[in-house]
Amino acid sequence: MRRLSNINRREFCCAAGGSIVSLAVGGACSRIGDAALHADGRFTARPRSGVKTTTTGQITLNLDNDRNAILQIPKRAKESSLPLLLMLHGATQNAEDMFWYLGNTPEEAGVVVLAPKSQDTTWDAIGGSFSEDIDYLNRALERVFETVAVDPARIAIGGFSDGASYGLSLGLINGDLFSRVIAFSPGFLIEATPHGKPRIFISHGTHDHILPIDRCGRRLASSLITNGYDVTFREFDGDHEIPEAVAREGMRWLAS
């Protein structure tokens, strides 16, 4: 099976437009960095049947003494199984920041949101290898699947900035779990073996000064489309951010 090509954040931010390595998924790009990926980024957690949701609102999952994961369950959760979004924060951010970005849009669309915290200032494989964060995310998903009625056909992973890059990569690696991926202002893909063909929603600001759209969002979307993925690409007039209208569109896309 083809592997995902890898470009790190420094390469994206510093390379001149024409000199950057190809982003084609399955291309022959060299791996950037000294550390080889020592894990495959695969999740074992799977949704369960017969689970009933008994509570709503925000819940803190105390899975680790050093960090927490926040689970937000919409009011309508007790009525039926709902879509789930595993939402990953950007570098130096926290789980709480994701709910500031998304605002009330998950509640409006009836989407359950799980927002964990990375072990360090950003997610492990951004620096070279899948490790502690994968185990933590898997345990968080297992807890959600034990306590919330999740629709197996509408499980998504995504995030913002570094979290979008990490989530997009994990979404392709675990496309047999995540049917959809929502990447707000992603930068790159991490090299690994993809499984399945999730649908993908990418948004990017045309004036993004951190991860320029030409070298990041547009290039990623084009490469993924070329490799047979169903991609919705939404450009907006803005910087490195998630405008409310874009967040709302992403939540409705997931819930549909």
N, C-alpha and C positions, 0 to 999 in steps of 0.2 A: 504493500500500500504506500502511496506517496506520503512524503513528510512535509511539514510546514516549514517554509523558509524563515530565517530569523534575522532581525536587525535590531540592535539595541537603541535605547533612547538617545545616547550620545551621537550615534550615527545619524539619527533622524534630525537632531537639532543642529548639528554642526556641518553636515555634508552639503556641498553645493548641489543645486537641483539636478544637474545632469550627471553627477558623478556617483549618486547613491546606488547601492546594490539593488538588483531586481527584487521586487516583492512577490513575484509570481509564486503561488503556493505550489510546492513540489519542485521549485527551481533549484538550481545548483549553487546557491549562495553559500559562502563559508560561514561557519558559526562565529559570532563575535564574542570575545571575552575568553578568559583563561579556564573558567570552570565548565566542565561538561555536565549536561543534565544527567543526574543520577537517579531520577525517578521518571515515570512515564506520564504523570499528571492525571492518572485515571481515578475516578471516584467509584466506590462500591455501593454507596448509599442508593436506595431505590424507594420510590413511593410505595405505600402499603394500602391494601384494600380494607374496608370496614372501619376506618378511623373516623371518629366524630370530633369536630371542633367544638370545644367547650368554653372558649373565652375569646375576647376580641381586644383590640387596642395594642399598645406597645408592651412587649415583654422582654426582659433581659435574660438571655441564656447564659448562665454561669458555668461555662464549660472549661474554663482555664483561669487560674488565679491571676494571671498577668494581663488578661484581656477578655473582653466581653463581645457577644454578638447580640444584636438587637433584632427582634422579630416584631413586625407590625402586621396585625391581622385586621382586615376591614370589617365593618359592622355586619355585612351580609354573609360573613363566613359560615354562620351556623345553618344557612339555608341550603348550601350545596358545596361541592368541591370547587376550588378556585385556582386560578393561575398563581404560580410562585415565581418571583424574581430574586435570584441571589445577586445582590448589588454590591460591587466592590469599590472602595474608595480610591482616590488618587494618592500620590506620594505626599507624605507628611499629614494626611488628613485622618479623620476618624469615622467610625460607623455613623455617628450622629449627623455628620455633614451630609450624608446621602439623603437623609429625610429633609434637610434644609433645601437641597437641590430639587427633590421630587415634590415637595410641598404636599398638597392634598390630592395630587393626581392619582396615586395608587388607590386611595379611598374611592375616588370618583369611578375608577375603572374596575374596582373590586379585585385588586391584585394584592396578594400577600407578599411582603418584602422582608427578606433576610439580609441584614447588613452586618457583616463581621468586621473585626479589626485585624490587620496584618500583624505579624510578630514584630517586625521592625518598621522602619519608616515607610517602606513600600513592600510589595509582595515578593516572595522568595525568588521565583524564577526570573523576575526583572533583573536580578543581579547574577543569574547564571544557573540556578538549579531549583527544581521542585523539591520541597522538603516539608518543614513543619507546617507551613500554611495549608498544604494540601490535606494533611491529616486533620487539621483543625476544621477546615471547611467541610470535609466529609462527615466529621462528628456533628457539626452544626446541622447539616442536611438530615442526618439520621434522626436527630432530635425533632426537627420539624416534621418529618414524615411519620414519626410516632404520635404526634399530638395534633396535627392539622390535616384536614381532608384536602389534599392537593390533587388537582386534575393532572393525571400523568401525561396528557397530551399537550399541556401548556406549562411546562417547566422551562424557565429561562435563566441564563446567567448573563451578567453584564456589569457595567461599571462606568466610571468616569476617569479619563486620562490614563494613568498607569493602571488603574483598575479596569479600564476598558480594554487595554492591551492584554492584560492578564485574563480577563473574562472572555474576550474574543478567542484567545488561544485555547483556554480550557473548554470553551464551548465547542470548538472544532474537534478537540481531543475526545470530548465526551458527548458527541452528537447523538449517541444512542440513549442518553439521559435527557439532555437539553434539546428540545425541539426548536428553540429559538434563542437568539443571542441579541442583546441590546448594548451597543457600544457607543457611548457618548464621548466624542473626541479621542479616539484611540491613536496610538502611534505606530505600533508594529505587531508582528506575530512572533511567537516563540516556537522554535523548531521542535516538532514532535509528530507522532503518527495520528492522523485524524480518523475518527470513527463516525459514520453516519453523515447526514447532510442537513444540519439545522438551517432554518431560515434566519436571516441576519438583518438587523436594523442598525445602521450607522448614521450618526449625525456629526457635523463638524462646522465650526464657524469659519467664515471666509476670511476673517481677520485674526485668526488664532496666531498669537505671537510666540507660543510655547511649542506647539506641535503644528507646524504650517500645513494647511489643508492640501496643498499640491503634493507634498512629500509624504503625507500621512493618510488622511481620510480618503481623498480621491484615489490615491494609489492603491490603498488596501481594497476599496470597493471594486475597482477595476480588476484587480488580480483575482479576487474572490469570484466575481462574475465570470471571468475567463475560465475559472476552474469549476464551473457548474453550480455555484451556490446561488440561491434565491436571495438577492440583496435589495433592500430598500435603503437608498442613500439620500439623506436629507441635509442639504446645505442651508445654513442660515446666516444672516447678516449680523455677525457678532464675533466675540473673542473666544477664549478658552473657558467655556461655560455650558450650562444646560438651561436655555430659556424655558420658561413655563410652558409655552406652546409646544416646544419640542418634547419636553417630558410628558406632556399630556398625550401627544401623538404616539410616543413610544409605549405608554401604558395601554392605550386603546389598541394598538397593534398587537401587543401581547395578549390582551384579553379577548380579542376577536376569535 
